[in-house]
Amino acid sequence: MSLRRAAFAVALACNPPASSEPAPVAPVEAAPPEPTCEEPPPGTLAWLPELPPPRPELPPGALRAPPADLPDRTCPWVLFEKDGELAVRPLGRGEAAPAHVRAPVPVMPPAGCRPCRWAGVVTVLGPILLAVRPSADSELAAEAWIGAGMPPSPRVDVEPAPLVFAPLWFGQSGLGDSTLQGPPWALAPRLCDRSLVLLPAARLPGAGVEEPPPALVRAAGVYAAAGAELLRQDMPVPSDMSNCTALPLELP
């Protein structure tokens, strides 16, 4: 055997020819389907976006932790009516959401709120609703209420109380262009830590030239659910309002 043939035989022994049979491929397991939000129930009246929780200030140079993945809080909330009863609930991600997340929260609308326009927002303390009764002779509002289920309870995040309401309007309505436009002053909601605070705010041009009505001043303060009403509590308004968040509701 020549030297060239010997070298070829050694190379063939070390590198056998590739087989014509295809190499086996390991099966790829399909990823489980991502759970989707439930369909809104029949009779849905309003969608409630979620208000992000406040982000505490960090010292200079500190790193903020990435947001936690909360799959049961990624679906929107809705206000709906069933058999004449109102309720709010999140469109939980099917069985992936805990039972208390899927459970509806009863809504006890204020008297005279038939019909009403509805809006709302979901906060760290649960949903807050704005109910507006439209005027019979114009496109303006005739009355407005704020609704929440915030009793002074540490379990409010797990077992939200039924939503009950308090009026936002006090005093006589102003007249403009021969149309009643509501009172010049009203209460505006703020979320201060774990408290709902209603404070006087001017709602019509020129309201600043007069003092808010005494009834409105007396009604301002910290509110919490008590029975079938949202009532002012005997506690001081936070002195530092910089820690309070104005709710993104379009007040009438």
C-alpha positions as CSV (number, residue, x, y, z in Angstrom):
1,M,0.0,0.0,0.0
2,S,1.4,3.3,-1.0
3,L,1.8,6.1,1.5
4,R,-1.0,8.2,0.0
5,R,-3.5,5.2,0.2
6,A,-2.5,4.6,3.9
7,A,-3.2,8.2,4.8
8,F,-6.6,8.1,3.1
9,A,-7.5,4.9,5.0
10,V,-6.6,6.5,8.3
11,A,-8.7,9.6,7.5
12,L,-11.7,7.5,6.5
13,A,-11.5,5.5,9.8
14,C,-11.5,8.7,11.8
15,N,-14.2,10.5,9.8
16,P,-16.8,8.0,8.6
17,P,-19.1,9.2,5.8
18,A,-22.4,10.9,7.0
19,S,-25.4,8.6,7.0
20,S,-28.2,9.3,4.5
21,E,-30.7,8.9,7.4
22,P,-31.8,12.3,9.0
23,A,-30.6,12.8,12.6
24,P,-33.4,12.4,15.2
25,V,-34.8,15.8,16.3
26,A,-35.8,16.2,19.9
27,P,-39.5,17.1,20.2
28,V,-40.3,20.7,21.2
29,E,-43.0,21.1,23.8
30,A,-45.5,23.8,23.0
31,A,-45.8,26.6,25.5
32,P,-49.0,26.5,27.5
33,P,-51.5,29.1,26.2
34,E,-51.4,32.4,28.0
35,P,-54.5,32.9,30.1
36,T,-56.7,35.7,28.6
37,C,-59.0,38.1,30.3
38,E,-62.7,37.2,30.6
39,E,-65.3,38.7,28.3
40,P,-67.2,41.6,29.8
41,P,-70.5,40.5,31.2
42,P,-73.8,41.6,29.5
43,G,-75.0,44.9,30.8
44,T,-71.6,46.5,31.1
45,L,-71.9,50.2,31.7
46,A,-68.4,51.5,32.2
47,W,-64.7,50.4,32.1
48,L,-62.5,51.2,35.1
49,P,-58.8,51.7,34.3
50,E,-56.3,50.9,37.0
51,L,-54.5,53.7,38.8
52,P,-50.8,52.7,39.3
53,P,-49.8,52.6,42.9
54,P,-47.7,55.6,44.1
55,R,-44.0,55.1,43.8
56,P,-42.1,56.2,46.9
57,E,-39.2,58.5,46.5
58,L,-35.8,56.8,46.7
59,P,-32.5,58.3,48.0
60,P,-30.1,59.5,45.3
61,G,-28.2,56.6,43.7
62,A,-30.7,53.9,44.9
63,L,-31.9,51.4,42.3
64,R,-35.6,50.8,41.9
65,A,-36.7,47.2,41.9
66,P,-38.5,46.0,38.7
67,P,-42.3,45.8,38.9
68,A,-43.7,42.5,40.1
69,D,-45.6,40.4,37.7
70,L,-49.2,40.3,38.9
71,P,-51.1,38.2,36.3
72,D,-54.4,38.6,38.2
73,R,-54.2,42.4,38.0
74,T,-53.6,42.8,34.3
75,C,-57.2,42.7,33.3
76,P,-59.5,45.7,33.4
77,W,-62.4,46.2,35.7
78,V,-66.0,46.9,34.6
79,L,-69.2,48.2,36.1
80,F,-72.2,46.2,35.0
81,E,-75.9,45.8,35.7
82,K,-77.6,42.4,36.2
83,D,-81.2,41.9,37.2
84,G,-81.4,45.6,38.2
85,E,-78.4,45.3,40.5
86,L,-75.1,47.1,39.9
87,A,-71.6,45.6,40.6
88,V,-68.0,46.0,39.6
89,R,-65.5,43.3,39.1
90,P,-62.2,42.7,37.2
91,L,-62.2,40.6,34.1
92,G,-59.9,38.1,35.8
93,R,-57.7,35.8,33.7
94,G,-60.0,32.8,34.1
95,E,-59.0,30.3,36.7
96,A,-55.5,31.8,36.9
97,A,-57.0,34.6,39.1
98,P,-57.8,34.0,42.8
99,A,-61.5,33.7,43.7
100,H,-61.6,37.0,45.5
101,V,-60.3,38.7,42.4
102,R,-63.1,37.3,40.2
103,A,-65.8,38.1,42.8
104,P,-68.1,41.0,41.9
105,V,-68.2,44.0,44.3
106,P,-71.8,45.2,44.9
107,V,-72.6,48.8,44.1
108,M,-75.3,50.7,46.1
109,P,-76.1,53.7,43.8
110,P,-77.3,56.9,45.4
111,A,-81.0,57.6,45.4
112,G,-82.2,59.5,42.3
113,C,-79.3,58.1,40.2
114,R,-81.6,56.7,37.5
115,P,-80.3,57.2,35.0
116,C,-76.7,58.1,35.7
117,R,-73.5,58.4,33.7
118,W,-70.7,56.4,35.2
119,A,-66.9,56.6,35.3
120,G,-64.4,55.1,37.6
121,V,-60.8,54.1,38.5
122,V,-59.3,51.2,40.4
123,T,-56.9,52.2,43.1
124,V,-54.7,50.3,45.6
125,L,-57.8,50.5,47.9
126,G,-60.3,49.2,45.4
127,P,-62.6,50.8,42.8
128,I,-63.9,54.3,43.1
129,L,-66.9,55.4,41.0
130,L,-68.2,58.7,39.8
131,A,-71.9,58.9,39.3
132,V,-73.4,61.9,37.4
133,R,-77.1,62.4,36.9
134,P,-77.7,64.3,33.6
135,S,-80.0,67.3,33.4
136,A,-83.4,66.8,31.9
137,D,-83.2,69.9,29.8
138,S,-79.6,70.1,28.7
139,E,-76.4,68.1,28.3
140,L,-75.0,69.4,31.6
141,A,-74.9,67.5,34.8
142,A,-77.7,67.9,37.4
143,E,-76.0,66.2,40.4
144,A,-72.8,64.2,41.1
145,W,-71.7,61.6,43.7
146,I,-68.4,59.8,44.5
147,G,-68.6,56.1,45.5
148,A,-66.1,53.9,47.3
149,G,-65.9,50.9,49.6
150,M,-63.2,52.0,52.0
151,P,-64.0,51.1,55.6
152,P,-61.1,51.4,58.1
153,S,-60.2,47.8,57.8
154,P,-56.8,46.2,57.0
155,R,-58.6,43.6,54.8
156,V,-60.0,46.1,52.3
157,D,-57.6,44.9,49.7
158,V,-58.8,41.3,49.9
159,E,-62.5,41.8,50.8
160,P,-63.6,45.1,49.4
161,A,-66.7,46.6,51.0
162,P,-69.8,47.4,48.8
163,L,-69.4,50.7,47.1
164,V,-71.5,53.4,48.7
165,F,-71.8,57.1,47.8
166,A,-71.5,60.7,49.0
167,P,-72.6,63.9,47.2
168,L,-70.0,66.1,45.6
169,W,-72.3,69.1,45.0
170,F,-73.6,71.5,47.7
171,G,-75.3,74.9,47.5
172,Q,-77.4,76.6,44.9
173,S,-76.8,76.1,41.2
174,G,-75.4,78.9,39.1
175,L,-77.2,80.2,36.0
176,G,-75.5,80.8,32.7
177,D,-77.0,81.3,29.2
178,S,-80.4,80.6,30.8
179,T,-79.2,77.2,31.8
180,L,-78.6,75.8,35.3
181,Q,-74.9,74.9,35.5
182,G,-74.6,73.5,39.0
183,P,-73.0,75.1,42.1
184,P,-69.8,77.2,41.6
185,W,-68.0,75.0,44.2
186,A,-67.8,71.2,44.6
187,L,-65.8,68.5,46.4
188,A,-62.9,67.0,44.6
189,P,-61.5,63.6,45.6
190,R,-57.9,62.9,46.5
191,L,-56.3,59.6,47.5
192,C,-54.0,60.2,50.5
193,D,-52.1,57.1,51.5
194,R,-55.0,54.8,52.6
195,S,-57.6,57.5,52.9
196,L,-60.1,59.1,50.5
197,V,-60.2,62.9,51.1
198,L,-62.8,65.3,49.6
199,L,-61.7,68.9,49.4
200,P,-63.5,72.1,48.1
201,A,-62.6,73.0,44.5
202,A,-63.9,75.7,42.2
203,R,-65.8,74.2,39.3
204,L,-67.2,77.3,37.5
205,P,-65.4,80.4,36.2
206,G,-65.5,83.2,38.7
207,A,-66.1,80.9,41.7
208,G,-62.9,82.3,43.3
209,V,-64.6,85.7,43.9
210,E,-66.9,84.1,46.6
211,E,-66.3,81.8,49.5
212,P,-67.4,78.2,49.2
213,P,-70.8,77.6,50.9
214,P,-70.7,76.6,54.6
215,A,-72.3,73.2,53.8
216,L,-69.5,72.4,51.4
217,V,-66.8,73.4,53.9
218,R,-68.5,71.2,56.7
219,A,-68.6,68.3,54.3
220,A,-65.0,68.4,53.3
221,G,-62.7,65.8,55.0
222,V,-61.7,62.2,55.2
223,Y,-64.4,59.7,54.0
224,A,-64.9,56.0,54.6
225,A,-67.8,53.6,54.0
226,A,-70.2,53.3,56.9
227,G,-73.2,51.1,56.4
228,A,-75.0,52.2,53.3
229,E,-73.3,55.6,53.0
230,L,-69.9,57.1,52.4
231,L,-69.5,59.4,55.4
232,R,-67.0,62.0,56.6
233,Q,-64.9,60.7,59.4
234,D,-63.9,62.5,62.6
235,M,-60.2,62.7,61.7
236,P,-58.0,65.5,60.4
237,V,-57.2,66.0,56.8
238,P,-53.5,65.2,56.1
239,S,-51.4,68.3,56.6
240,D,-49.0,67.4,53.8
241,M,-51.0,67.2,50.6
242,S,-48.0,66.5,48.5
243,N,-48.4,62.8,49.3
244,C,-52.0,62.9,47.9
245,T,-53.0,61.8,44.4
246,A,-55.8,63.5,42.4
247,L,-58.0,60.8,40.9
248,P,-58.1,60.9,37.1
249,L,-61.8,61.4,36.9
250,E,-63.5,64.1,34.8
251,L,-65.5,65.8,37.4
252,P,-68.7,67.6,36.2
